[in-house]
Amino acid sequence: MTITPGHWLALSAALFTIGLIGVLVRRNLIIIFMAIELMLNAGNIALVTFSNLHQQVSGQVFALFVIAVAAAEAAVGLGIVLALYRNKETVNIDEITVMRW
Amino acid sequence: MGTAIAFYILAALILTGGVLVITAKSAVHSVVWLVGTIIAIAALYVVQHAEFLAVIQVLVYAGGIVVLYLFVVMLVNLKRPAEAIVHPQRRERTGLLLGGALLAQFAAVAFYAFNSPQVGTAATYSARGNVEAVARALYVEYLVPFEVASVLLLVAMVGAIVLARRDA
């Protein structure tokens, strides 16, 4: 019952897929942002796994940068959500069709 | 053996948490499940000997980002259900199918390319410990990206303030 890097990567892949399905299927913009956070976390798990596999801390440093970018993304994205809600009274992406074909 | 037990328990927690995040009816429940998932991922980092990253994960995600999400969920006070209207061109089954295809590809790569046991997980990369190793890499090797990340955070902060201002 040894845990290979494949196990960690499979977990990362499963979490990424859950996030992707959330982005594709849900219509509430806030929940879509949370699904994006799940995908970023899945990427971090893969980075830490490779960091362990190659015995180098670079992967963990990259994961820190990903967390910083996730924080920036959450701040700007939720600002956009608030601006949209103020203008259109909705967070449903199927109602926000102004910039669609 | 201990690693295997910890891995399977944490993997179960993370995956059920993730599924509940994207299936929860109300956004508040989603946020709560997201906290659980993030804390389980932090525990996973501890198992993988990335202790500093685990601490940062709890501080930044569970302490900062999730609170931001909760604020927005509370501020956005909807009069009708958030997902009442469905666009006629929406194809949810295609989304699920694409997700399944991606998972199959990822799983194939993970199991065929990386199925040898990990070499020396127990040993940290330097005798000094994880925090010092990460700090050395972050402030020596990756100093320029670190500074760029600080500029990115500053720009994001200004952008968020401009976007959320009432008389923008």
Chai-1 contact restraints between the chains, C-beta under 6 A:
chainA,res_idxA,chainB,res_idxB,connection_type,confidence,min_distance_angstrom,max_distance_angstrom,comment,restraint_id
A,M1,B,A4,contact,1.0,0.0,6.0,A-B,restraint_1
A,T2,B,P117,contact,1.0,0.0,6.0,A-B,restraint_2
A,I3,B,T3,contact,1.0,0.0,6.0,A-B,restraint_3
A,I3,B,A4,contact,1.0,0.0,6.0,A-B,restraint_4
A,I3,B,F7,contact,1.0,0.0,6.0,A-B,restraint_5
A,T4,B,N115,contact,1.0,0.0,6.0,A-B,restraint_6
A,T4,B,P117,contact,1.0,0.0,6.0,A-B,restraint_7
A,P5,B,F114,contact,1.0,0.0,6.0,A-B,restraint_8
A,P5,B,Q118,contact,1.0,0.0,6.0,A-B,restraint_9
A,G6,B,A110,contact,1.0,0.0,6.0,A-B,restraint_10
A,G6,B,F111,contact,1.0,0.0,6.0,A-B,restraint_11
A,G6,B,F114,contact,1.0,0.0,6.0,A-B,restraint_12
A,G6,B,N115,contact,1.0,0.0,6.0,A-B,restraint_13
A,L9,B,A110,contact,1.0,0.0,6.0,A-B,restraint_14
A,L9,B,F114,contact,1.0,0.0,6.0,A-B,restraint_15
A,A10,B,A107,contact,1.0,0.0,6.0,A-B,restraint_16
A,A10,B,A110,contact,1.0,0.0,6.0,A-B,restraint_17
A,L11,B,A11,contact,1.0,0.0,6.0,A-B,restraint_18
A,A13,B,F106,contact,1.0,0.0,6.0,A-B,restraint_19
A,A13,B,A107,contact,1.0,0.0,6.0,A-B,restraint_20
A,A13,B,A110,contact,1.0,0.0,6.0,A-B,restraint_21
A,A14,B,L15,contact,1.0,0.0,6.0,A-B,restraint_22
A,L15,B,G18,contact,1.0,0.0,6.0,A-B,restraint_23
A,T17,B,G99,contact,1.0,0.0,6.0,A-B,restraint_24
A,T17,B,L102,contact,1.0,0.0,6.0,A-B,restraint_25
A,T17,B,L103,contact,1.0,0.0,6.0,A-B,restraint_26
A,I18,B,G18,contact,1.0,0.0,6.0,A-B,restraint_27
A,I18,B,V19,contact,1.0,0.0,6.0,A-B,restraint_28
A,L20,B,G99,contact,1.0,0.0,6.0,A-B,restraint_29
A,I21,B,G99,contact,1.0,0.0,6.0,A-B,restraint_30
A,G22,B,I22,contact,1.0,0.0,6.0,A-B,restraint_31
A,L24,B,G95,contact,1.0,0.0,6.0,A-B,restraint_32
A,V25,B,E92,contact,1.0,0.0,6.0,A-B,restraint_33
A,V25,B,G95,contact,1.0,0.0,6.0,A-B,restraint_34
A,R27,B,E83,contact,1.0,0.0,6.0,A-B,restraint_35
A,N28,B,A82,contact,1.0,0.0,6.0,A-B,restraint_36
A,N28,B,E83,contact,1.0,0.0,6.0,A-B,restraint_37
A,I30,B,A27,contact,1.0,0.0,6.0,A-B,restraint_38
A,I30,B,V73,contact,1.0,0.0,6.0,A-B,restraint_39
A,I31,B,A27,contact,1.0,0.0,6.0,A-B,restraint_40
A,I31,B,S30,contact,1.0,0.0,6.0,A-B,restraint_41
A,M34,B,V21,contact,1.0,0.0,6.0,A-B,restraint_42
A,M34,B,S30,contact,1.0,0.0,6.0,A-B,restraint_43
A,M34,B,L34,contact,1.0,0.0,6.0,A-B,restraint_44
A,A35,B,I22,contact,1.0,0.0,6.0,A-B,restraint_45
A,L38,B,G18,contact,1.0,0.0,6.0,A-B,restraint_46
A,N41,B,I41,contact,1.0,0.0,6.0,A-B,restraint_47
A,V48,B,Y45,contact,1.0,0.0,6.0,A-B,restraint_48
A,V48,B,Q48,contact,1.0,0.0,6.0,A-B,restraint_49
A,V48,B,A50,contact,1.0,0.0,6.0,A-B,restraint_50
A,N52,B,Q48,contact,1.0,0.0,6.0,A-B,restraint_51
A,N52,B,T121,contact,1.0,0.0,6.0,A-B,restraint_52
A,Q55,B,Y125,contact,1.0,0.0,6.0,A-B,restraint_53
A,V57,B,Y125,contact,1.0,0.0,6.0,A-B,restraint_54
A,V57,B,A133,contact,1.0,0.0,6.0,A-B,restraint_55
A,V57,B,V134,contact,1.0,0.0,6.0,A-B,restraint_56
A,V57,B,A137,contact,1.0,0.0,6.0,A-B,restraint_57
A,Q60,B,A50,contact,1.0,0.0,6.0,A-B,restraint_58
A,Q60,B,L53,contact,1.0,0.0,6.0,A-B,restraint_59
A,Q60,B,V134,contact,1.0,0.0,6.0,A-B,restraint_60
A,V61,B,A137,contact,1.0,0.0,6.0,A-B,restraint_61
A,V61,B,L138,contact,1.0,0.0,6.0,A-B,restraint_62
A,V61,B,Y142,contact,1.0,0.0,6.0,A-B,restraint_63
A,A63,B,L53,contact,1.0,0.0,6.0,A-B,restraint_64
A,F65,B,A149,contact,1.0,0.0,6.0,A-B,restraint_65
A,I67,B,V60,contact,1.0,0.0,6.0,A-B,restraint_66
A,A68,B,A149,contact,1.0,0.0,6.0,A-B,restraint_67
A,A71,B,I65,contact,1.0,0.0,6.0,A-B,restraint_68
A,A72,B,L152,contact,1.0,0.0,6.0,A-B,restraint_69
A,A72,B,L153,contact,1.0,0.0,6.0,A-B,restraint_70
A,A72,B,A156,contact,1.0,0.0,6.0,A-B,restraint_71
A,A74,B,I65,contact,1.0,0.0,6.0,A-B,restraint_72
A,A74,B,L68,contact,1.0,0.0,6.0,A-B,restraint_73
A,A75,B,A156,contact,1.0,0.0,6.0,A-B,restraint_74
A,A75,B,A160,contact,1.0,0.0,6.0,A-B,restraint_75
A,V76,B,A156,contact,1.0,0.0,6.0,A-B,restraint_76
A,V76,B,G159,contact,1.0,0.0,6.0,A-B,restraint_77
A,V76,B,A160,contact,1.0,0.0,6.0,A-B,restraint_78
A,L78,B,L68,contact,1.0,0.0,6.0,A-B,restraint_79
A,L78,B,V72,contact,1.0,0.0,6.0,A-B,restraint_80
A,G79,B,A160,contact,1.0,0.0,6.0,A-B,restraint_81
A,G79,B,L163,contact,1.0,0.0,6.0,A-B,restraint_82
A,G79,B,A164,contact,1.0,0.0,6.0,A-B,restraint_83
A,I80,B,L163,contact,1.0,0.0,6.0,A-B,restraint_84
A,V81,B,V72,contact,1.0,0.0,6.0,A-B,restraint_85
A,L82,B,A164,contact,1.0,0.0,6.0,A-B,restraint_86
A,A83,B,L163,contact,1.0,0.0,6.0,A-B,restraint_87
A,Y85,B,V76,contact,1.0,0.0,6.0,A-B,restraint_88
A,V91,B,V76,contact,1.0,0.0,6.0,A-B,restraint_89
A,V91,B,A82,contact,1.0,0.0,6.0,A-B,restraint_90
A,N92,B,A82,contact,1.0,0.0,6.0,A-B,restraint_91
A,N92,B,E83,contact,1.0,0.0,6.0,A-B,restraint_92
A,N92,B,I85,contact,1.0,0.0,6.0,A-B,restraint_93
A,D94,B,I85,contact,1.0,0.0,6.0,A-B,restraint_94
A,D94,B,V86,contact,1.0,0.0,6.0,A-B,restraint_95
A,D94,B,H87,contact,1.0,0.0,6.0,A-B,restraint_96
A,E95,B,I85,contact,1.0,0.0,6.0,A-B,restraint_97
